[in-house]
Amino acid sequence: MYSYTEFDNNFNQNRVDQFRSQVTRRIDGSLTEDEFKPLRLMNGLYLQLHAYMLRVAIPYGTLNSQKMYQLAIIADKYDRGYGHFTTRQNIQYNWPKLKDVPDILQDLANVEMHAVQTSGNCIRNVTADHFAGASTDEIEDPRPTAELIRQWSTDHPEFSFLGRKFKIAITGSPNDRAVTKAHDIGLRMVRNNKNEPGYEVIIGGGLGRTPMIGKVLRSFLPRKDILPYLESVMQIYNMLGRRDNKYKARIKITVHEHGINKICDLVEERFIIQRSSFGGFDQKLLIKLEKAFAAPIYINEPIDSYNKSYQSDPLFRSFVDTNLSEHKNLNYSIVSISLKKHGQTPGDATSQQMRMMANLAKKYGHDELRISHEQNVILPHVHKSNLYKVFNELKSVELATANIGLISDIIACPGMDYCALATARSIPIAQQIAMRFNQLKLENDIGEIKIKISGCINACGHHHIGHIGILGLDRAGVENYQITLGGNSTQNTVIGKSLGPGFSYTEIIPAIEKIIYTYLDIRSSNDETFLETFNRVGLTPFKKIVYTPSEIINKSTATFANNNNESFASQEIK
C-alpha cells in the first residue's frame, strides 16, 4: 500500500499545527462558532446533536494493522471505546472533546492518516471497490488511480471551495462494488477493442433529495488522460454549477439543466488545453503508485486443514458459504467481516474488535484491511489454511456473524441518535429488522437482499438504491418511514420505486415483514432473489399485501410460518 513521502508528512503536520491554533482560539473566545465552523469542517469536525463528531479519512478504504491499531487507541483514549465505519469508507468518532481533537489529528498523522476533506464543499475522500487487488473479475487494481486522484485533489486551490461537496468513486471490475453511478464522478475500468485498459467516465450521479443515476461522459478514456480529463470536468462544473441554491449546486443538477451532450462538448474542448499542461508528470507518478500497490507474495501451503474444518464444523461452514468471496489466487479467499451482529449498530466496531482485526491482518492477511461502503471490514488476502483460525479468533470478539448479503447486513446512517440533520431514527429500525428475522430463522431462506436505511432526505444510508429502501422523515413531529422497492447499487444501478404512503415507527417492521413474506410466497423458485422477483412482478403484489389490515396479515403470516398448504398470497386474496 502507499506510504507517505516527506511532502505528505509535512503537509499533514502543518494542517495539524494549524488546526491546533484554531482550536485554541475557539476555546479562548477569539473565534466565534460561526468563524470556527468553516475551519473545523475543513478538518472533518462536525457539531452533532450531543457532541462534536470527527470523521477520519480511510482513502479508498485501504489500511494496515498499524492504522487499525491506532484507530482503536483513539477510540479508547478520546472517545467511548468504539468507532463507526461509514458508507464513505471513513470512520467516525461520535464523542471527542474539542480540546482533544488536535491531539487526535496528531495521533492520526503519526500513522499517516488524517481527516482532511472528509467534509466541506470540496472533493471528498475518494472511494473504491473494497475487493480491489484481490477479486477474480478485476481488470486492474483501481487503487493506484484512486491515490493519484487523492493527491491531485487534496487542497487543490481551484476545487477547495466548490458550490457543494463532490464525491468520486472508482472500480476496477465490470461488477461494480463501488456504486459508481451514484457519484458525482464514477470511474469504471474497461478495455477497448485493442484490449488496452482505460476508464468509462460517468458524471452526474447522486442520491439525496433529487436522486439521479450518472450518465456516461466518455465510454473509454485512456489511462494517461485521467487527471487532465478530471480537471476539465471539474472546471466546467465550477463554471456552470449553481451557487444560488445549495440544493441545486451538485453536478447532477448541472448535467440535468444543460444536458449531457453540451457538458461533453465543453469538457472535450477544455481537455485539449488541459492535456498538454500536465506534461506527463501524472503518468510518471502513476507508475510509482502501481509499484506501491503490488500484489503480496502469496504463500504456497496445502489447504487440507481447511477442507477438513469445513466438513466438520457447521458454524464455520456457514461462515465460509456466506462471508467468503473468490480470490484471484485459488488457494486464497477474500474474508468479509460483518459489523452487523443481530441487534448491534450497523458499522460500529469496539476498540477490542479493531485490535482483533488488526491482529488478524498482520498474522494472516498480508497486513491489509479494507473498509466497504456497506459498513463492513474486509481481509482481502487470507490463505485457506488460515481461515479456520481467523474464524475462531473473530468468534471470540463477536465478529463471526455469517450474514454478509443477507437481510441483517443492513446499511444504516446514524440517524436521529447522533446526526443534527436527521429527522428520524435509523439505527433502532435496523436493529429491529435484524432481530426479527433472526427470531423467525428466515435469513437463509430469504437469501440475498440489500436493505438500506436513511434517517433524512440526504440519503447517507443509500436508501434509494436498496432492494428495500427505508427513508425516515418528520411528519408534523412524528417519525414517518417511506419504503422504496427494487433499487440496485451495482453496474445496473436503479432508483427504487415508492411503495406508497409511509408508516409510523411502530408500523415499519410489520410492513417489512409483509414484504418479505410476500416475496417468499411469489418467487418462482428458491433461487430467485428478491430483486429478481421484484423485477418480474413489480410493485403491485407487495403494495396489495402491505396495505392490508394487520389482523388479516397476522393470520396469513402464521399460516406461512407453519407451512400450511394454503399460501400466504392466497390467504390475502380471500
Backbone hydrogen bonds, N-H to C=O, Kabsch-Sander energy under -0.5 kcal/mol:
donor,donor_aa,acceptor,acceptor_aa,energy
9,N,5,T,-2.3
10,N,6,E,-2.4
11,F,7,F,-2.8
12,N,8,D,-2.7
13,Q,9,N,-2.5
14,N,10,N,-2.4
15,R,11,F,-1.9
16,V,12,N,-2.0
17,D,13,Q,-2.6
18,Q,14,N,-2.4
19,F,15,R,-2.4
20,R,16,V,-2.3
21,S,17,D,-1.7
22,Q,18,Q,-1.7
23,V,19,F,-2.8
24,T,20,R,-2.1
25,R,21,S,-2.0
26,R,22,Q,-1.8
27,I,23,V,-2.7
28,D,24,T,-2.2
29,G,26,R,-0.8
30,S,25,R,-1.5
31,L,25,R,-1.8
36,F,32,T,-2.4
37,K,33,E,-2.3
39,L,36,F,-0.6
40,R,36,F,-2.5
41,L,37,K,-2.4
42,M,38,P,-1.2
43,N,40,R,-1.3
44,G,41,L,-1.6
45,L,40,R,-2.5
46,Y,44,G,-0.6
46,Y,53,M,-3.2
48,Q,46,Y,-0.6
48,Q,51,A,-2.5
49,L,418,Y,-2.4
52,Y,96,P,-0.6
53,M,46,Y,-2.6
54,L,93,Y,-2.1
55,R,44,G,-2.8
55,R,53,M,-0.5
56,V,54,L,-0.6
56,V,91,I,-3.3
57,A,114,H,-2.0
60,Y,126,V,-2.7
61,G,58,I,-2.8
62,T,59,P,-2.1
63,L,369,L,-2.2
68,M,64,N,-2.1
69,Y,65,S,-2.9
70,Q,66,Q,-2.0
71,L,67,K,-2.1
72,A,68,M,-1.9
73,I,69,Y,-2.3
74,I,70,Q,-2.6
75,A,71,L,-2.0
76,D,72,A,-1.8
77,K,73,I,-2.9
78,Y,74,I,-2.7
79,D,74,I,-0.7
79,D,75,A,-0.8
81,G,75,A,-2.6
83,G,349,A,-2.2
84,H,92,Q,-2.3
85,F,83,G,-0.5
85,F,347,G,-3.0
86,T,90,N,-2.1
89,Q,86,T,-1.5
91,I,56,V,-1.9
92,Q,84,H,-2.8
93,Y,54,L,-2.5
94,N,92,Q,-0.5
100,D,97,K,-1.5
101,V,97,K,-0.9
101,V,98,L,-1.0
104,I,100,D,-2.1
105,L,101,V,-2.7
106,Q,102,P,-2.0
107,D,103,D,-2.5
108,L,104,I,-2.3
109,A,105,L,-2.5
110,N,106,Q,-1.9
111,V,108,L,-1.7
112,E,109,A,-1.7
113,M,108,L,-1.9
117,Q,42,M,-1.1
118,T,115,A,-1.2
122,C,120,G,-1.7
123,I,159,F,-0.5
124,R,122,C,-0.7
124,R,166,F,-3.0
125,N,117,Q,-0.7
127,T,168,I,-2.0
129,D,170,I,-1.3
132,A,129,D,-1.5
134,A,131,F,-2.2
135,S,131,F,-1.7
136,T,326,E,-0.7
138,E,135,S,-1.0
139,I,172,G,-3.0
140,E,172,G,-1.1
146,A,142,P,-2.2
147,E,143,R,-2.8
148,L,144,P,-2.2
149,I,145,T,-2.4
150,R,146,A,-2.3
151,Q,147,E,-2.5
152,W,148,L,-2.2
153,S,149,I,-2.6
154,T,150,R,-1.7
156,H,153,S,-1.7
159,F,156,H,-1.0
160,S,156,H,-0.5
162,L,121,N,-3.0
166,F,122,C,-2.3
169,A,185,I,-1.9
170,I,127,T,-1.7
171,T,187,L,-2.3
176,D,174,P,-1.0
177,R,175,N,-0.6
182,A,179,V,-1.7
183,H,180,T,-1.3
184,D,167,K,-0.8
185,I,167,K,-1.9
186,G,202,I,-2.9
187,L,169,A,-2.5
188,R,200,E,-2.1
189,M,171,T,-2.5
190,V,198,G,-2.2
192,N,196,E,-1.9
195,N,192,N,-2.2
198,G,190,V,-2.7
199,Y,221,L,-2.2
200,E,188,R,-3.1
201,V,199,Y,-0.6
201,V,218,R,-2.6
202,I,186,G,-3.0
202,I,200,E,-0.6
203,I,215,K,-2.8
204,G,184,D,-1.9
205,G,183,H,-1.9
206,G,212,M,-2.3
210,T,207,L,-0.8
212,M,206,G,-3.3
214,G,181,K,-2.9
215,K,203,I,-3.1
217,L,201,V,-3.2
218,R,201,V,-1.5
221,L,199,Y,-1.9
223,R,197,P,-0.8
225,D,222,P,-1.9
226,I,223,R,-1.6
229,Y,225,D,-2.1
230,L,226,I,-2.5
231,E,227,L,-2.8
232,S,228,P,-1.7
233,V,229,Y,-2.3
234,M,230,L,-2.6
235,Q,231,E,-2.2
236,I,232,S,-2.1
237,Y,233,V,-2.4
238,N,234,M,-2.7
239,M,235,Q,-1.7
240,L,236,I,-2.7
241,G,237,Y,-3.2
242,R,248,K,-0.6
248,K,245,N,-1.9
249,A,246,K,-0.9
253,I,250,R,-1.0
254,T,250,R,-1.3
255,V,251,I,-2.8
256,H,252,K,-2.0
257,E,253,I,-2.8
258,H,254,T,-2.2
259,G,255,V,-2.4
263,I,259,G,-2.0
264,C,260,I,-2.5
265,D,261,N,-2.2
266,L,262,K,-2.3
267,V,263,I,-2.6
268,E,264,C,-2.7
269,E,265,D,-2.0
270,R,266,L,-2.2
271,F,267,V,-2.7
272,I,268,E,-1.4
273,I,269,E,-0.7
273,I,270,R,-0.6
274,Q,270,R,-2.3
275,R,271,F,-2.8
276,S,272,I,-0.7
277,S,273,I,-0.8
278,F,274,Q,-0.8
278,F,275,R,-0.9
279,G,275,R,-0.5
281,F,278,F,-1.5
284,K,280,G,-1.7
285,L,281,F,-2.4
286,L,282,D,-2.0
287,I,283,Q,-1.9
288,K,284,K,-1.5
289,L,285,L,-2.3
290,E,286,L,-2.2
291,K,287,I,-1.2
292,A,288,K,-1.2
293,F,289,L,-1.1
294,A,291,K,-1.3
298,Y,296,P,-1.0
301,E,299,I,-0.6
307,N,303,I,-1.9
308,K,304,D,-2.2
309,S,305,S,-2.4
310,Y,306,Y,-2.5
311,Q,307,N,-1.6
312,S,308,K,-1.9
313,D,309,S,-2.3
317,R,313,D,-2.4
318,S,314,P,-2.2
319,F,315,L,-2.0
320,V,316,F,-2.9
321,D,317,R,-2.6
322,T,318,S,-1.5
323,N,319,F,-3.2
324,L,320,V,-1.1
325,S,334,I,-2.3
327,H,332,Y,-0.7
328,K,134,A,-2.4
330,L,328,K,-0.6
332,Y,329,N,-2.4
333,S,382,V,-2.3
334,I,325,S,-2.5
335,V,333,S,-0.6
335,V,379,L,-2.7
336,S,323,N,-2.8
336,S,334,I,-0.6
337,I,335,V,-0.6
337,I,377,V,-3.8
338,S,336,S,-0.7
344,Q,341,K,-2.7
347,G,339,L,-1.3
348,D,345,T,-2.0
349,A,83,G,-2.4
351,S,81,G,-2.3
354,M,350,T,-2.5
355,R,351,S,-2.4
356,M,352,Q,-2.0
357,M,353,Q,-2.5
358,A,354,M,-2.3
359,N,355,R,-2.6
360,L,356,M,-2.6
361,A,357,M,-2.1
362,K,358,A,-2.2
363,K,359,N,-2.7
364,Y,360,L,-3.0
365,G,360,L,-0.9
365,G,361,A,-1.0
367,D,361,A,-2.9
368,E,365,G,-1.3
369,L,63,L,-2.6
370,R,378,I,-2.1
371,I,61,G,-2.0
372,S,376,N,-2.7
375,Q,372,S,-1.7
377,V,337,I,-2.0
378,I,370,R,-3.1
379,L,335,V,-3.0
382,V,333,S,-1.9
383,H,364,Y,-0.6
384,K,331,N,-2.8
386,N,383,H,-2.2
387,L,384,K,-1.0
390,V,386,N,-2.4
391,F,387,L,-2.7
392,N,388,Y,-2.2
393,E,389,K,-2.2
394,L,390,V,-2.5
395,K,391,F,-2.4
396,S,392,N,-1.2
397,V,393,E,-0.5
397,V,394,L,-1.3
398,E,395,K,-1.4
399,L,394,L,-2.6
403,N,401,T,-1.5
406,L,403,N,-2.4
409,D,406,L,-1.7
410,I,408,S,-1.9
411,I,451,I,-2.0
413,C,453,I,-1.6
416,M,424,A,-1.5
417,D,414,P,-1.0
418,Y,415,G,-1.6
419,C,415,G,-2.7
423,T,455,G,-2.9
424,A,455,G,-1.2
430,A,426,S,-2.3
431,Q,427,I,-2.6
432,Q,428,P,-2.4
433,I,429,I,-2.4
434,A,430,A,-2.3
435,M,431,Q,-2.5
436,R,432,Q,-2.6
437,F,433,I,-2.2
438,N,434,A,-1.4
439,Q,435,M,-2.3
440,L,436,R,-1.8
441,K,438,N,-0.6
442,L,437,F,-1.8
443,E,437,F,-0.7
446,I,442,L,-2.7
447,G,443,E,-2.0
449,I,405,G,-2.3
451,I,449,I,-0.6
452,K,468,I,-2.0
453,I,411,I,-2.6
454,S,470,I,-2.6
459,A,456,C,-1.6
462,H,459,A,-1.9
465,I,462,H,-1.5
466,G,463,H,-1.5
467,H,450,K,-1.2
468,I,450,K,-2.1
469,G,484,T,-2.9
470,I,452,K,-2.5
471,L,482,Q,-2.5
472,G,454,S,-2.8
472,G,470,I,-0.5
473,L,480,N,-3.2
475,R,473,L,-0.6
475,R,478,V,-3.1
476,A,474,D,-0.6
478,V,475,R,-1.2
480,N,473,L,-2.8
481,Y,503,F,-3.6
482,Q,471,L,-2.8
482,Q,480,N,-0.6
484,T,469,G,-2.4
485,L,497,K,-2.4
486,G,467,H,-2.2
487,G,466,G,-1.6
488,N,494,V,-2.3
493,T,490,T,-0.7
494,V,488,N,-1.8
496,G,464,H,-3.4
497,K,485,L,-3.0
499,L,483,I,-2.9
503,F,481,Y,-2.3
505,Y,479,E,-0.5
507,E,504,S,-0.7
508,I,504,S,-1.5
511,A,507,E,-1.9
512,I,508,I,-2.1
513,E,509,I,-2.4
514,K,510,P,-2.1
515,I,511,A,-2.0
516,I,512,I,-2.4
517,Y,513,E,-2.6
518,T,514,K,-2.2
519,Y,515,I,-2.3
520,L,516,I,-2.6
521,D,517,Y,-1.6
522,I,518,T,-2.2
523,R,519,Y,-1.8
528,E,525,S,-1.3
529,T,527,D,-0.6
530,F,448,E,-0.9
533,T,529,T,-2.5
534,F,530,F,-2.8
535,N,531,L,-2.6
536,R,532,E,-1.3
537,V,533,T,-2.5
538,G,534,F,-3.1
542,F,539,L,-0.7
543,K,539,L,-2.6
544,K,540,T,-2.5
545,I,541,P,-1.5
546,V,542,F,-2.8
547,Y,543,K,-1.7
548,T,545,I,-1.8
552,I,549,P,-0.7
553,I,549,P,-1.8
554,N,550,S,-2.5
555,K,551,E,-1.0
556,S,552,I,-1.9
557,T,553,I,-2.8
558,A,554,N,-2.1
559,T,555,K,-2.0
560,F,556,S,-2.4
561,A,557,T,-2.8
562,N,558,A,-1.7
563,N,560,F,-2.0
564,N,559,T,-2.4
571,Q,567,S,-1.7
572,E,568,F,-1.7
573,I,569,A,-2.2
574,K,570,S,-1.5
